[in-house]
Amino acid sequence: MKSRILNPKRTKPLIDFKGLELDGGIYPTDIDGIIEYRDSEYIILEVKHSKAKVPWGQRLCLQRMVDDFTKTGKKAVAIVCEHEVDNPDKPIVAAFCNVRELYYGGEMKWRPPDEPMTVRQVVLSFRRYSKKQKGGKK
């Protein structure tokens, strides 16, 4: 599997959100990945080290994005996955990360997957579910 990172050196600089605070404590959050699929589905990825928690504000942002996409009639899921890569020079392959929890549009709750799954497995499962909901189209 070939990497999609075109310029790895440009992924290194940190983005500092200082100066963007709103209401005494609301700062921008980052999202590690998002797939917009044919104007009908959204898959949002947040990748964390296995020892790191998702901050409350970031969790709320992911949740609200899924809810907003769902309100417009699109299928959406937020996936929080984890890795155990400690070397900052070693890439983390998101597809192989273990899924910690999911937030599906319509369910209105965070939950672990029904069985241990990688991000790739959840993405494929979500695609099958979405296709089935559309009556097998696409």
KAVENTA-V823863 format. One record per residue. OMEGA is omega in whole degrees, 0 to 359 (* if undefined). NEAR is the number of other ideal C-beta (glycine too) atoms within 10 Angstrom. Layout:
# KAVENTA-V823863
omega = [OMEGA:OMEGA]
near = [NEAR:NEAR]
This chain:
# KAVENTA-V823863
omega = [182:179:177:179:184:181:184:181:181:178:184:185:177:175:181:183:179:182:180:181:175:174:174:176:179:180:174:173:175:175:186:179:175:175:172:187:173:176:180:183:175:176:183:182:171:184:181:170:184:181:184:176:174:178:183:181:178:177:180:178:179:180:181:176:179:179:180:177:182:179:179:178:180:176:180:177:170:181:171:181:184:179:177:179:181:182:182:178:180:180:175:180:185:182:184:179:178:181:179:180:183:172:180:172:180:179:177:176:173:179:175:175:181:177:179:183:171:177:180:180:179:179:179:178:178:178:178:179:181:179:179:179:180:181:176:179:179:*]
near = [6:4:8:5:10:7:7:10:7:8:9:9:7:5:6:7:11:6:6:9:11:8:5:5:7:11:13:12:15:9:14:15:13:13:13:12:15:8:7:17:22:22:21:22:22:23:20:17:12:12:8:10:11:18:12:8:13:18:18:12:20:23:17:12:18:25:15:13:20:18:10:9:8:18:22:25:26:27:26:24:26:18:17:10:14:8:7:7:7:9:11:16:15:18:12:13:23:16:21:18:17:22:22:18:22:10:12:11:9:16:10:12:17:8:7:9:18:17:22:14:16:19:20:12:15:21:16:10:14:19:15:9:12:12:7:7:7:11]
